[in-house]
Amino acid sequence: MKHSLTELNDVIRNRRSIFPKDFSSRKVHREQIQVMLENARWAPTHKMTQPWAFEVFMGDACASFGHDHAEMYKSASGDAFMEKKYEKIRLNAERSSAIIAICMKRDPEEQIPLQEEISAVSMAVQNLHLTATAYGIGGYWGSGGMTYSAEMKSYLGLTEADRCLGFFYLGYPDIEWPRKKPRHEVRMFTKWHEE
Ligand SMILES: Cc1cc2nc3c(=O)[nH]c(=O)nc-3n(C[C@H](O)[C@H](O)[C@H](O)COP(=O)(O)O)c2cc1C
């Protein structure tokens, strides 16, 4: 065996979504995020378009981003505005040690279908999340708030063809590492053809 399958299985199966309400004040370091991003860039990418793009908010920039995101929601929501949602957007950011905006930058030649570019970014995020898990750092991919809005696109300097796919909130958990959420058995989603 070339690599430790036991270690690999452990990291993959122990990866969990851990939410900002459960983050402690312990800081995630820039060097650790650098390693997460290094691993992210080794995701597969059709025609090597490497469509992932990340904006990292750390330190005071987390709260500023949270404020901007919440205000963006307030301006856009009109009569549908909910104070609870505003506060959730703001507090998720304030409680995080770092936030990574997950973006897809469309290849100008549009050589491959959009879903393949989004798939490549998703695989990069999985690499990032598994790396965080190996450090004992918690995180989750949040796609709420203004993720898919034109306002967020403009805030992040994205073009019409690009996409914001969400935000990865990072922090050390101050709870026991959560237990696995049950998944369907392999036999329930797999059909084998052997003859
Ligand atoms: C593309 C994507 C978007 C997600 N958006 C949200 C979200 O907006 N809010 C949320 O609570 N969880 C979100 N999640 C995390 C899922 O809730 C989580 O992965 C799921 O509950 C399984 O838990 P686990 O990651 O601990 O295995 C998202 C996950 C993915 C892949």
The ligand as an ORCA input file, in Angstrom:
! r2SCAN-3c Opt
* xyz 0 1
  C     -22.610     23.109     -1.189
  C     -22.944     23.020      0.266
  C     -23.650     24.042      0.879
  C     -23.981     23.980      2.236
  N     -24.686     25.011      2.812
  C     -25.038     24.925      4.111
  C     -25.784     25.972      4.716
  O     -26.081     26.989      4.101
  N     -26.135     25.836      6.013
  C     -25.791     24.716      6.742
  O     -26.154     24.632      7.921
  N     -25.045     23.738      6.203
  C     -24.657     23.808      4.911
  N     -23.888     22.824      4.366
  C     -23.344     21.747      5.232
  C     -24.296     20.588      5.364
  O     -25.370     20.959      6.214
  C     -23.532     19.390      5.990
  O     -22.494     18.991      5.139
  C     -24.478     18.214      6.213
  O     -25.383     18.504      7.248
  C     -23.733     16.932      6.582
  O     -22.991     17.092      7.763
  P     -21.425     16.788      7.815
  O     -20.764     17.769      6.874
  O     -21.045     16.988      9.242
  O     -21.205     15.381      7.356
  C     -23.563     22.850      3.010
  C     -22.832     21.829      2.382
  C     -22.529     21.908      1.038
  C     -21.748     20.796      0.395
*
